[in-house]
Amino acid sequence: MKKPIYLDYNGTTPLDPEVIAAMRPFLEEEFGNPSSSHWYGIAPKRAVAHARKQICALLNCQPEEIIFTSGGTESNNHAIIGIAFAYRNKGNHIITGKIEHPAVLEVCRFLEPLGFEVTYLDVDEFGIVPAASVEKAIRPETVLITIMHANNEVGTIQPVEEIAALARDRGIVMHTDAAQSVGKLPIDVQAMKVDLLSVAGHKIYAPKGIGALYVRTGINLRKFMFGAGQEMGWRAGTENVLEIVGLGRACEIAGRDLSKNMDHMRKMRDMLHAGIQSRLSEVRLNGHTEKRLSNTLSLSFHNLEANRILEEIGLDVAASAGAACHSDQIKISHVLEAINVPVDWAKGTLRFTTGRMTTETDITRAVDAIANGVERLSG
Ligand SMILES: Cc1ncc(COP(=O)(O)O)c(C=O)c1O
């Protein structure tokens, strides 16, 4: 049986064969604890240090500014809770946006009953948080601004540099969730002027369960995991050496092949979009046409239900839904709601995301399956 074409790279990515090769010795032989002072600790310790440098090379930072985490969710939790508590004496106000990932929104909601005030900023019709709205929302007691680099559902890229410059001028800490942009956009924490940045391994062809948090030197952050002194004391627990090695290699590849991969993903995505448009008329693109990740295509099919389309095309295409219908209720994603996609369009929204492994043959087959499926459902 032919597997469905994988068009859900924003959901997760397969492992890169080069990542697997880098990890293999740590799966098979190098089992040592990097904290051990004997022979078995040497190679793992070196490997962790090397991975840290590989990540720094991608982000343009120093090794002591990287904390390994279990993924994007932990990085965001650590950044937001860590800053909120470390700067509690300075103020209690946090600014974020309405289309952030739940790994940011839920953390902010957790902080509210603990005495923090959060401003959830509106976005425009493309999903952009205007820097001017951030500026207006800043108060004397604002301690943190957290705005994602690129959105996971519609791919919109935020003016992070502009927002971070506002934050820096006012002595406010700036965090960005870059789970979707690492490997898809150039990242330079110096140029971006951000103080904290979250990385998720499984979006960049490394394994699930590993990530990193960049923390600029001088930024005060409350400890997240208490125990022994690993990760410069920020996050206790014996290092996940195997996956740290995988993440390091994945970051090296992400930097090395960035422009080639961006071009390829864009070509595949635009071919998919053009193919679908040539077959169907009732299709609408969500998000910004240009200020958007080169692999992301959020399409709404008029008056259809996303899950019905996914069922219809499921043997041929793996994509994700932007809305879910349960009996007579339609639950539209908070992102589509925030960008004001009308319900008759929003309920039929699918996210197609291409990746390094997507081929033209995949796209040809996907276009056929999607167009035929939608035509059958539209009667
Ligand atoms: C923008 C964004 N932030 C955070 C996360 C969470 O990352 P992880 O799955 O590594 O916990 C995701 C995952 O979908 C994401 O897209």
The ligand as an ORCA input file, in Angstrom:
! r2SCAN-3c Opt
* xyz 0 1
  C       4.711     27.799     17.331
  C       4.876     26.597     18.210
  N       5.294     26.756     19.471
  C       5.462     25.712     20.297
  C       5.199     24.425     19.885
  C       5.367     23.293     20.845
  O       6.566     22.606     20.609
  P       6.791     21.096     21.119
  O       5.866     20.245     20.333
  O       8.239     20.838     20.818
  O       6.512     21.078     22.573
  C       4.761     24.212     18.575
  C       4.428     22.847     18.112
  O       3.542     22.663     17.311
  C       4.601     25.324     17.716
  O       4.172     25.183     16.468
*
